[in-house]
Amino acid sequence: MTLGRESEHHCPDETTPGLTFTQLRSDWLKFNTVCFVFDSESQNDVESDIQEAVFLPSPADSFIPDDTRGESGFSHVSEEKLVIDSTGVLVEEPLPQETVVESGQFLSSSRITLEEEAAEKKEPKTEPEPEKTEQTEEKTESDVKKKKPKLFNKFDKNIKSEIDAAEKLRKKGKLEEALQAFEALVQKYPQSPRARYGKAQAEDDVAEKRRSNEMLQKAINTYREASELPAVTLDLIKAALKRRAERQQFLGRTRGSLMTLERLVQLFPEDYSLKNELGVSHLLLGDNKGAKAVYEQVLSVAPDNGFAKVHYGFILKSENQIAESIPYLRGGLESGEPGTDDGRFYFHLGDALLRVGQREEAHSWYERGHQRGHFSSVWQRSLYNVNGLKAQPWWSPRETGYSDLVKTLERNWKLIRDEALAVMDLKSGLFLPEEENLRETGEWGQYTLWQQGKKAGGACQNVPKTCALMERFPEATGCKRGQIKFSVMHPGTHVWPHTGPTNCRLRMHLGLIVPRSGCRIRCTDSTREWEEGKVLIFDDSFEHEVWQEADSLRLILIVDVWHPELTTYQRQTLSPI
């Protein structure tokens, strides 16, 4: 399992949400959940995985938690209330690696189908120990890796044939029969850890088949019972509690999952993979400090652990320790270890390198990310995508199919400008400062009208005519993956090169107050300037950069619209950003 994932969020200006830890948590949650989601379609894009991972209404019957209260009594925060890391961010599985799961791949029960150990073999006669060589040492290591977990204690070995019969039913997909068989075994042998563990697995499988949260909760409880029986083997404890933590996380019991992982780490302190998962669990709860401490522990004893390195580097970058994050992100990716080959790590390493002036190396990592299938191209690096959509940096009104919207904005630009200025004159505090860490220098503010397809509080009361105009265009007001907002940028501002989180929207900029020179925006390798009363349209999933070098402020209206090729069904069911 790896890091790790949308909600209300005030996105900055030409940018998309930056790297705040709240957003980080959302990302963690979304991508860690993906690996446990039931997926029935096979489209090669992460989007469908994300849709199912996020607890949002879905057109099809979804396996959605009926109760979001954690076992510890704390209320689980739904992803709908979180924000995606605009920079596109993080970790999948670190879904095992998440890995970014392609839709259609049935990762459902990452079953810990641990094979039972064969009957005890008689001890071989003692013979002189052969002289150790590099080859024999390598063989020994290999043998250790392949060693089967011991799931049977002495008692269970006596009833192995009965357990095997029930397990055979489960492996053949006769899930209801398997559950009945294991329930009968538990009734007959209540102290059998292996029978109880088999019952938990069968309940887990049936929960998936029925898409039942109630049955899954039973499995979670039974995994715990199996781990607490007398004479249970350490391997069975580990298998049961690991699976329990995974399923708790799937149901949104993040605090309960954390407690289970803490127990595992106590029992198996030398297992770094468990500590790594514990770090992810802290991230899911928004506990940056706790996650950082866990990864520091791992790296203190295993400095080359790639999983810990990329996640630690990711945390450093979220804390704006840009230069310090680079060696960890780079080293983790170069390790090639499971859970490290994720687009978000390539994304943030490249971004960090750009910010320290190493543009050539940054683009080499973006190219690697593209070659690994994480980015559509070196320029288009969004991570929340729907495959097959037309991709180009700049668009004309005719190409979008939203000519009426563009004409309405341009005809009424002075009215819109005057309302925006009235808000600025009324109280400058209504324009919130950008706090997403996407700006190298300067300052800018924003006044949000719509966010994720919903009105932002009472903002429209101050600009009623502008909102009345916008309400005629659901492609904008209903765009759950965008915003409608005023953006004021002051002289001396530079926004780092960056990309938005999704290819599902296009971004319109209506010029309201534009200095004669000094204000420009670059998207890929083409740079343009705003004009008062005119609309610029670009796809912000492509790399873009902004400069405000004039001697007075620049004011625009930003209007995000659905990508014109998205179907009505997709617009209704895509998760918000």
N, C-alpha and C positions, 0 to 999 in steps of 0.2 A: 504494500500500500504506500502511496506517496502523497505528496501534497495535493494539493490541493487542492464545476464548483456549476441574484441580481436585484438591486433595489433602489430605493430613493437615493439619489446622489446628485450633488450639484457639480456637474461637469464643467470644466473650464473652457472658456472661449473656443478657439479653433481646435482645441485639444479634446481629448477624451479623458475620463477620470484618471487621475494619477495614482501613484503607488502609496495609498494610505493603508494602515493595517486592517481597518475595517473591511476594505475592499479585498485585502489579501485573504481574510478569513472566508469571505464569500467564495473566492476562487478555490480555496482549499476545499471547502464544503462541497462545492459543485463537483470538482474533479475527483475527489475521493469517493463520492457517492456513485459516480458514473460506473465504477467497476463492479458495483453490486446491483446495477439496475437490470430489470428485465427488458430486453430489447427484442422486438419481433420483426423489425424491418431491416433490410440490408441496403442502406444507402451509404456510400463511402464518405461520410463526413461526421465530424464530432457533434454536429448540431443536434441530431436526433438523440444522441446520448445525453447531451446536456439537458435537452428538454425533459427527458424522463428523469434525469438526476435531480433537477430542481423541482421542489414540491409545488407544482402549479397545476391548475386544471388542465386536463389533457383530453383530447377528443375521444380517445379510446379509454377503455377501463384501465386505470393505472393502479399500481400497487403503491398507494399513498398512505402515509401514516394517519391512523385515526386519532392518535393522541400524541401531541408533541411535548408532553411533559417528560423530562428526563427522570431516570430512576432515583437520582439524588434529590428530586423534588424541585429542581430548577426548571424553569420553562425554557424549552429549546427555541432559539430564534430562527424563524423560518427564513429561507433564502430570499423570500420576496422582500424582506426588510433589509437585505444587505446589498452591497454594491460590488460590481465586478471590477477588477483591476483594469482600469482603462488601458493601462499600458498593455493590456492584453493578457494578463498574467497567469499565474502559476499552477502549480503542480498537479499533476495528474495523479496519479496514483500514488500519486505517486502511486496511482492506482497501480498497481503492480506493475509497472509503472502504470499510472492510471491504467494504462499505457494508452496513450490516448486510444480509447476503445473505438473501433470503427463501428458505426451503427450497423446493426445486423449481426454483430458478433454476440453470441449468447454467453455473456460472462457471468450470468446469474450466479450460480452458487459456488464460485471459486471453491469448489468442494475440497475440503481437506481430505480427500479420499485417501487416507493414509493406509497403505497396505499393511495387513497384519503380519507379524513376524512368524516365520515358519516354526514348527515345533522345535524345542530345544535340541541342539545337536550335542552328541557326546563329545567331551573334551578330548582333543587329540593328544597322543602321547607326547610327553615333553621331549623336545629335541634341542640340541645346541642352537643357540640363537645365531642366525647367519650374520656375517659381518655387514654392517649397514653401508649402503652405497647411495648415491644420489637417486638412482633408479628405484631402489627399494623404499626410500623415504617418500618419493613421489607416489609410489603405489599405495603406501600406507595412507597418505593423505586422501587419495582417491577413494580408498576403501571406506575411510571415515565418512566421506561425503555421501557415499551410496548406502551407508548403514540405514536399515529400515527402522522406523520408530517402533518402540515396544509399547503396544497398546493393550496387551494381555498380561494381567497379573497371574499368579499361580492358580487362583480359583477359576479365572476366565479360560485358562487353557483346558480345564476339565470339561467346559461346556462349549468349546470352540466350534464343534460341528453344528450345534444349534444356532450359534451366532452367525456362522458362515452361511447357513441356509437362509436366514433373514437378510443378511447382507447381499446375497445373490439376488434376491427379489428386488432389492433397492437398485442394484447396479443394472438390472434388466429393465428398469423403469416401471416396475409394478409397485408404485409408491404407496398406494393405500394398503396393499397386502403387506408390504414391508413394514409399514408403521404398525399394523395390527400384530405382526409377528414380534416386533421389538417390544411392543407394549406387553405382550404376553410374557416375554422373557423377563422384563422388569418386574412383573407381578410375581413371577416364579422365582427370580433371583434378584431381589431388591438391592443386594450389596454388590452386584456385578457392575463395575465401572464401564466395561466394554459394551454391555447390553444397553446401559443408560446412554452412552455416547452414540450408539447406533440409533436409539430412539430419537435423540436430538437431531441427528442427520436426516432421519426419515421425516421428522416434523418440518425441518428446514426445507426439504424437497417438496413436501406437500404444500407448504406455505407458498412456495414459488408457483407450483402448479395452479393452486386456487387463487393466487394473488391475495393472500389473506394475512393481514397484519396480526390478527389474533393468534393464528397458528404460528407465525414467526416468533411472537412473544413467548409462546410455549417452548419453542426450540431454544430460545435464549435462556430461559429458566432451566431447561433440561441440561444444556451444556454446563451451566454452573453446578447443577446437582452432580453430574458425572465427575466434575473436577474435585468435588469435596468428599467423595466416598472413601472409606478406609481402603488402604492398600492400593490406591490408584497409582499407576506408573507416571513418572514425570513426563514422559512423552505424550501420554493421553491428556494430562493436565494442560500441557502446552497447546496441543491440537484443539482441545475443547475451548479453552479460554481465548485463543486467537480467533477462532471462528465466532465466538460469542461477541468479542469486541467489534468484529466486522459487521455482524448483523445489528448490533446496537447502533452503530454508526449509520447503517442503512435506514433505520427507523427514526433517526434524528435524536437518539439518546446519546448525544455526544459526551455529556458528563459521565454517564454510566460507562461508556466505552473507555474514557480516560481512566476511570477507576479500575476497570478490568485490566487495562494495559499496565497500570502501575503495579498491580498484583503480579502480573507476568514478569515485569522487570525485577521485582523483589525475589521471585523464585528463580529467575534465570539471569542473574546480573552480567554474565559474560556474553549474552546473546545481544550483539549490537543491533541486529535487525529489529528486535523488540523495542530497544530504546529509540531507534529511528522512527518507528511507528508511534511511539509515545510522543515524540516531538511533533509529529503531524497532528496528533490529537489535541495538543496544546494550541497549535495554530488554528484548528477548527473552532476552538473556543475563543479565539482572539487573544490568546495569552502569548504575546510575543516574547515576553521575558522568560516564561517557563520553557518555551520551545528552544530559545537560544541557549538556556542553561543545559538542556538535555543534549543538544548537538555539541556544545563545548565539552561535555563529559565524554561523548563518543570520540571526538577528535583528539582529546588528551591522551587516550589510550590506543586509538586507531586513526592516526593522522591522515592515512591514505583512503579512508572510507569515503567513496565517491558520493554515496547517497547523502551522508551527513554534510559533506562539503557543499554540494549544490544548494541544499536547503539552508545551510548556515549562510552561504553567500547571498541567497535570496533574502534572508532576514536582514542582513547588513544593508543591502540595497534599499529595503523598505525603510530603513532608519536613516537613509540618505548618506550612508558611508560608502559612497560610490567607488572610490579607488580601492578601499579595503575589500569590497565584495568581489572584485574581478578575479583574483587568484583562486578563490574558492569556487566560484561559478565555472571558471575555465577548467580547473583541476577536476571538478566533479564530472563535467561533461567529457573530458578526455579519458576519464576512468572507464567509461562505457558500462558501468555497473547498472543492474536493474534499477529502474526508478529514476534514472538520470537523463535518459534520452527523451526529453519533453520540450515541446515548443516554447513553453514559458521560460525555461532556463536559457535557451538560445536567445529569446527575445530580450531578457534582462541583461544578459552578458553583453550583447551587442549594444544595447542602450547605454550601459555603463561605460563601455569603451568609447562610444560617441561623445559622451560627456567629459571624458578626460582627453579628448582630442585625437584618439586613435581610430580615425574613421576607416582606414583601410582594413585594419584587423576586425573592426566591428562588422563591416560588410562581408568579410570572409566567414564570420560566424553566421551571419544571416544566410549566406549562400549554403553553408553546411545545413542549416535548419531547413532551407528549401529543398536541398537534395534528400534530406531525411523525411520529407513529406510533411513537415510541420507548417510551412508557409506556402502560400500560393505562388509567390515569387519573392525575390530579394526585396522588392519594393512593397508588395502587399503582404503584410505580416499580421493581419488580424487572426484571432484564434477561435472566435465564435462565429462559425460560417455555415452557410448553406451552399453546397456544391452546385456548380453549373451556372451561377449567375454571371451576367455580363460584367466584365471587369475592365475599367479604364479610369484613369485619374480624373479627367475633366469631362463634364457632360454639358450638353446644350439643353435648353428647355424642351425642344422638340424630342430629343432622345429620351428624356425622362417620361414624357407623356403627361407632365404636370404643367402644361403651358398656361392653363387658367390660373393656377396658383401663382405662377411667376408674374403674369400680367397684373393680377390683383395687388401683389406686393409692390410692383413698380409703379402702378397708378396711384397707390395710396402711401407712398414712402414718406411724404412730408407729414401726413397725419400721424403715421407710426413714429416718425422722428420726434414730433412735438410731444407726444405722450411719453416717450422715453426721457426726453429732457425734463418734462414736468416731474417725473419720478426722481430724477437726479437732483433737481432743484428742491424738491419737497424734502428729501432726506437722503443724503448720499449713502447712509448706512443700509438703504434698501438694496444697494448693489453690493453683493458679497464678494470679498476678495478671493482670488484663486488660491487654493491651498493644496493643489495636487502635485506640487513639485515638478511641474513641467516647464517652468520658466527659469531661464538662466539669470536674466536681469529684468528690472522694471516692475511694473504693476499693472494689473487689470482687474476689473470686477464684472459681475454678471447679475442679471435680474431674471430669474427663471419663471416662465409662465406655465409651461407643461413639462412634465418629467415622466418618462416611461408610460406615455399615453394617458396621463391624468393631470388635471390642473394642480398647480403647485400652491396649495393653501389659498389665501385670498389675494394672490398677486394680481389677478385680472381686475380687481376692483379699482386699481390705480391706473389701468390702461384699458378701459372697457371697449373702446373702438377697435383697438388692435386685436383684442381677443374675439370680438364679434366677427371680424374679418377672418380670423384663423379658424373659427368654428365651422366655417363652410367647407373646410378641406380635411376630411378624416385621414387622408394619407399622411398628414402631418400631426394632427392632434391625437390620432390613434396609433402613432408610431411608438411602440413600446420599447424600441431600441434606440430612442433618441430623445431630444429635448427641443423646446422652443424657448429662446431666451435672448435678452439684450446683452451685448458684450461691449464694454468700454475698455480700451487699451490706451495706456498713457505713454508718452515719449520715453525712449530708452529701454523699451521692452523687447526681449528676444525669447522666443519659445523654442525649446530644443526640438530637433527632428524627432518625430514620433508617429505612431500609427494608432488608429482607433481600434476598438475591440471586435468589431463585427463588419462583415461585408453586406449586411442586410439593410443598410440604410445609405442614403445620399445626403449630403449636407449643403444647404443653401445659405449664402451670406448676402443679405440686403444691405448695401451701403447707405448709411444715414448721415454721418458726418465723416468725411474723408479728407485729410489734408492733401494739398496739391502733390506732394511727393514725400517719399520716405516710408510709406506703408506698403508692404508686399507680402505675398504668401507663395511659397514654393510647394508644389505637389509633384513628387518624383523629380524629374529634371526640368520641369517647366515652371516658371515664375510669373505670377500675374499680380495686378493691383486692383483694389476696389474702386468703384465709382459710385458717387451719390445717386441713389435712385435706380441702381442696376443690381441684378442678382448674379452672383458667381455660384456655380454648382460643381462640387467635386466629391469624390469618394474618399472619405477620410480613413478608410482601411489601408490606403496607400500612404507611404511616408510623406509627411508634410512638415513645414517649418514656417515660422512667422517672425517678421521684423517690424517694429514700430520705431522709426528713426526720425519722425517728423518733430515739429516744435509745438504741436497741439494734439489733443486727444483724437482718437478714432473710435466711432460708435457704429455698430452694425446690429442687425437682427439675425440671429441664427435660427434656421428652421430645418429640422431633420425630417426626412420623408422616407417611407418604405422604399426599398429597391423596387423598381417597377416590375421586375420579373417574378416577384414573390406572389404566390397564389393567395386568394382570400383565406383559404384554410391555414396556410402558413402564417399569415398575418395574425390570425386569431389564436394560434397555438404556440408560436414562438415565445420563449421565456423573455422577460424584460431585461433591459440593460440600461 
